[in-house]
Amino acid sequence: MMMPCEVIVRYYLPAMRYRIAKELMENYSWTQVEVSGKLNITQAAVSKYMGGKLDDRAKKFSESSEIKNAAKRIAKKIAEGEIKSTGSIYEFCFVCGMLRKEGKLCKLHFNMKKMEECKCDVCR
């Protein structure tokens, strides 16, 4: 069984990085190199995200309003110099914590393996 933190690494982080990269490039005219520097990922990863090469679950997750809104907020803070690359760690973790508390990561986790909803409270 995949652990909740594995779900975060495989689907949440790529979805957030994709959305932030998209925001920075489309709304702030940043290059892939600039985005990669701020997100501490390779330019090749940014290229992959912008080319739509995300796992289907990560793509679906990236369409959620929570991810879109958080990415927009984080991208704006990055573009305006309000947060540096390490500051985005706090932002990523904050959003992840909210998704966990609200049970949205649990829902994704359960749907992945067609697990019946259990009574665990690991994410909360």
C-alpha positions as CSV (number, residue, x, y, z in Angstrom):
1,M,0.0,0.0,0.0
2,M,1.2,3.5,-0.8
3,M,1.7,5.7,2.2
4,P,0.0,9.1,2.4
5,C,3.4,10.9,2.1
6,E,4.1,9.0,-1.1
7,V,0.9,10.4,-2.5
8,I,2.1,13.8,-1.7
9,V,5.5,13.3,-3.4
10,R,4.1,11.6,-6.5
11,Y,1.0,13.7,-7.1
12,Y,0.7,16.8,-4.9
13,L,4.3,18.2,-5.4
14,P,4.3,17.8,-9.2
15,A,0.8,19.3,-9.4
16,M,1.9,22.3,-7.3
17,R,5.1,22.8,-9.2
18,Y,3.3,22.6,-12.5
19,R,0.7,25.2,-11.5
20,I,3.3,27.6,-10.1
21,A,5.6,27.2,-13.1
22,K,2.6,27.8,-15.4
23,E,1.6,30.9,-13.4
24,L,5.1,32.4,-13.4
25,M,5.6,31.8,-17.1
26,E,2.2,32.8,-18.3
27,N,1.4,35.7,-16.0
28,Y,4.9,37.0,-15.1
29,S,6.8,36.1,-18.3
30,W,9.4,34.1,-16.5
31,T,11.6,31.7,-18.4
32,Q,12.0,28.0,-17.6
33,V,15.4,28.7,-16.2
34,E,14.1,31.4,-13.9
35,V,11.3,29.2,-12.7
36,S,13.6,26.2,-12.1
37,G,15.9,28.4,-10.0
38,K,13.1,29.6,-7.8
39,L,11.5,26.2,-7.3
40,N,14.9,24.4,-6.9
41,I,14.1,21.9,-9.7
42,T,15.8,21.4,-13.0
43,Q,14.9,23.3,-16.2
44,A,14.1,19.8,-17.7
45,A,11.5,19.3,-15.0
46,V,9.9,22.6,-15.8
47,S,9.9,21.7,-19.5
48,K,8.3,18.4,-18.7
49,Y,5.6,20.1,-16.7
50,M,4.9,22.7,-19.3
51,G,4.8,20.0,-22.0
52,G,1.9,18.4,-20.1
53,K,3.9,15.3,-19.1
54,L,2.4,14.8,-15.8
55,D,0.9,11.6,-14.4
56,D,-2.9,11.5,-15.0
57,R,-3.6,11.7,-11.3
58,A,-1.2,14.6,-10.8
59,K,-2.9,16.4,-13.8
60,K,-6.3,15.8,-12.3
61,F,-5.1,16.9,-8.9
62,S,-3.6,20.1,-10.5
63,E,-7.1,21.0,-11.7
64,S,-8.5,21.3,-8.2
65,S,-9.4,24.8,-7.0
66,E,-7.3,24.5,-3.9
67,I,-4.2,23.7,-6.0
68,K,-4.9,26.4,-8.5
69,N,-5.6,29.1,-5.9
70,A,-2.6,28.2,-3.8
71,A,-0.3,28.1,-6.8
72,K,-1.5,31.5,-7.9
73,R,-0.9,32.9,-4.5
74,I,2.6,31.4,-4.2
75,A,3.6,32.4,-7.7
76,K,2.6,36.0,-7.0
77,K,4.6,36.0,-3.8
78,I,7.6,34.6,-5.7
79,A,7.3,37.0,-8.6
80,E,7.0,40.0,-6.2
81,G,10.0,38.9,-4.2
82,E,7.9,38.4,-1.1
83,I,9.3,34.9,-0.7
84,K,12.5,33.3,-1.7
85,S,12.8,29.7,-2.9
86,T,13.2,28.4,0.6
87,G,10.1,30.4,1.7
88,S,8.0,28.4,-0.7
89,I,8.7,25.3,1.4
90,Y,6.5,26.8,4.1
91,E,3.8,27.6,1.5
92,F,3.9,24.1,0.1
93,C,3.7,22.5,3.5
94,F,0.9,24.8,4.6
95,V,-1.3,23.9,1.6
96,C,-0.5,20.2,2.1
97,G,-1.5,20.4,5.7
98,M,-4.8,22.0,4.8
99,L,-5.5,19.4,2.2
100,R,-4.7,16.7,4.7
101,K,-6.9,18.3,7.4
102,E,-9.8,18.6,5.0
103,G,-9.5,15.0,3.9
104,K,-8.7,15.8,0.3
105,L,-5.5,13.9,0.2
106,C,-7.2,11.0,1.9
107,K,-9.8,11.0,-0.8
108,L,-7.1,10.9,-3.5
109,H,-5.3,8.2,-1.6
110,F,-8.4,6.0,-1.2
111,N,-9.4,6.4,-4.9
112,M,-6.0,5.4,-6.1
113,K,-6.3,1.8,-5.0
114,K,-10.1,1.7,-4.9
115,M,-9.8,1.3,-1.1
116,E,-12.9,1.4,1.0
117,E,-12.8,4.4,3.2
118,C,-11.3,3.4,6.5
119,K,-11.4,5.0,9.9
120,C,-7.7,6.0,9.9
121,D,-6.8,9.6,10.9
122,V,-3.1,9.5,9.8
123,C,-3.5,12.6,7.6
124,R,-5.4,14.6,10.1
